[in-house]
């Protein structure tokens, strides 16, 4: 059995660890060899065997203000849109350090990354040479054309906490003369982040960085999906909402465990 991973971000390297765990062999990793940056206060929702301690690195306290409809309206401009409001109960939940986990994975697998710019043409050669291929790179990069990739553009403002900034609502955010409401604020240790569905102009200290991103929603792309044992993993690989980084590890473990039985 031979395995290839497309992409070297957190989801791709989680898949590499899962492959090594099940098969005892390291997979080939095809990707532009660039370490992913992870803006915002992010974390793992469950520990990864062989990578994280079973005990959480810290606790996250979730505080929800408002209701599901208001949250969906802020994020997607549609109060009836499917959103993550109901996925999180208010209160404390365990968390594991995503940045530390990715650093360990990068140290372990960076020597296995074959530096290549992947596109619709390049992936065909990879598929011809491996029993299993797991793709974590954005699905639209592998599309041959003619498919839709619904998404929502977002902006993340983030940076280390300063003495004068103790809580998320202590900053004012403006777009022209209109106050821009953030829909998610996070603070993990001394790091803060705000997420917006419209581009903010920050009125406050200049040590905060604002970065543009996208939230994948759905796609009708089926390119390469007819190939046996080709799988899309991760939020951008599957191009869908509700996918977390640890799902990539779990999905690959389940697929390969069945294959080696």
Residue pairs with C-beta under 8 A, 6 or more apart in sequence:
1 23
1 131
1 132
1 256
1 259
1 260
2 28
2 129
2 130
2 131
2 132
3 19
3 23
3 25
3 27
3 28
3 130
3 131
3 132
3 133
3 134
3 256
4 27
4 28
4 29
4 30
4 126
4 129
4 130
4 132
4 133
4 134
5 12
5 13
5 15
5 16
5 19
5 27
5 28
5 29
5 30
5 31
5 133
5 134
5 135
5 136
6 12
6 30
6 31
6 118
6 123
6 126
6 133
6 134
6 135
6 136
6 137
6 237
7 29
7 31
7 118
7 135
7 136
7 137
7 234
7 237
8 29
8 31
8 32
8 33
8 34
8 35
8 36
8 106
8 109
8 110
8 113
9 36
9 136
9 234
10 36
10 38
10 98
10 101
10 102
10 105
10 245
10 248
11 136
11 233
11 234
11 235
11 236
11 237
11 245
11 248
12 29
12 31
12 134
12 136
12 137
12 234
12 248
13 29
13 102
13 105
13 106
13 108
13 109
14 48
14 105
14 245
14 246
14 248
14 249
14 252
15 27
15 134
15 136
15 233
15 234
15 248
15 249
15 251
15 252
16 26
16 27
16 29
16 105
16 109
16 112
17 48
17 50
17 51
17 105
17 108
17 109
17 249
18 248
18 249
18 250
18 251
18 252
18 253
18 256
19 25
19 26
19 27
19 134
19 252
19 256
20 26
20 27
21 49
21 50
21 253
22 252
22 253
22 256
22 257
22 260
23 256
23 260
26 109
26 112
27 112
28 112
28 114
28 130
29 109
29 112
29 113
29 114
30 113
30 114
30 116
30 118
30 122
30 126
31 113
31 114
31 115
31 116
31 118
31 137
32 115
32 116
32 117
32 118
33 110
33 113
33 115
35 106
36 102
38 98
38 99
38 102
39 156
39 158
39 193
39 209
39 211
39 213
40 156
40 158
40 186
40 193
40 195
41 158
41 186
41 187
41 188
41 191
41 192
41 193
42 98
42 99
42 186
42 188
43 57
43 58
43 60
43 95
43 96
43 97
43 98
43 188
44 52
44 95
44 96
44 97
44 98
44 101
44 245
44 246
45 93
45 95
45 96
45 244
45 246
46 96
46 246
47 53
47 54
47 56
47 96
48 96
48 101
48 246
48 249
51 101
51 104
51 105
52 96
52 97
52 101
53 96
56 94
56 95
56 96
57 95
57 96
57 97
57 100
58 95
58 97
58 188
58 189
59 92
59 93
59 94
59 95
60 92
60 93
60 94
60 95
60 188
61 91
61 92
61 93
62 88
62 89
62 90
62 91
62 92
62 93
63 90
64 85
64 88
64 90
67 85
68 83
68 85
68 86
69 79
69 80
70 79
71 83
71 85
71 183
72 78
72 79
72 80
72 81
72 82
72 83
72 85
73 79
74 181
74 183
74 197
75 81
75 83
75 152
75 154
75 183
75 197
75 215
76 83
76 152
76 197
77 197
82 241
83 241
84 241
84 242
87 242
95 188
98 245
116 122
118 137
118 141
118 142
119 141
119 142
120 141
120 142
120 143
120 144
120 223
123 133
123 135
123 142
123 224
124 224
126 133
127 133
127 224
127 227
127 230
131 229
132 229
132 231
132 255
132 256
132 259
133 227
133 229
133 230
133 231
134 231
134 232
134 233
134 237
134 248
134 252
135 142
135 224
135 230
135 231
135 232
135 233
135 237
136 232
136 233
136 234
136 236
136 237
136 248
137 236
137 237
138 216
138 236
138 237
138 239
139 149
139 219
139 221
139 232
139 236
139 237
139 238
139 239
140 147
140 149
140 219
140 221
140 239
142 221
142 223
142 224
143 149
143 221
143 223
144 223
147 219
147 220
147 221
147 222
147 223
148 219
148 220
148 221
149 216
149 219
149 221
149 239
150 216
150 217
150 218
150 219
151 214
151 215
151 216
151 217
151 239
152 197
152 214
152 215
152 217
153 197
153 212
153 213
153 214
153 215
154 195
154 196
154 197
154 212
154 213
154 214
154 215
155 195
155 196
155 197
155 198
155 199
155 200
155 210
155 211
155 212
155 213
156 193
156 194
156 195
156 196
156 210
156 211
156 213
157 173
157 193
157 194
157 196
157 200
157 202
157 208
157 209
157 210
157 211
158 191
158 192
158 193
158 194
158 208
158 209
158 211
159 191
159 192
159 193
159 207
159 208
159 209
160 190
160 191
160 192
160 207
161 187
161 190
161 191
161 192
162 205
162 207
164 170
164 205
165 171
165 192
165 204
165 205
168 182
168 185
168 187
168 192
168 194
169 185
171 194
171 202
171 203
171 204
172 179
172 203
172 204
173 179
173 180
173 181
173 182
173 194
173 196
173 200
173 201
173 202
173 203
174 180
174 200
174 201
174 203
175 198
175 199
175 200
175 201
176 201
180 196
180 198
180 199
180 200
181 196
182 194
182 195
182 196
182 200
183 195
183 196
183 197
184 194
184 195
185 192
185 193
185 194
185 195
186 192
186 193
187 193
194 200
199 210
199 212
200 210
202 208
202 210
215 241
216 235
216 236
216 238
216 239
216 240
216 241
217 239
217 240
217 241
218 239
218 240
218 241
219 239
219 240
221 239
224 230
225 232
231 251
231 252
231 255
232 238
232 239
233 247
233 248
233 251
233 252
234 243
234 245
234 247
234 248
235 241
235 243
235 244
235 245
237 248
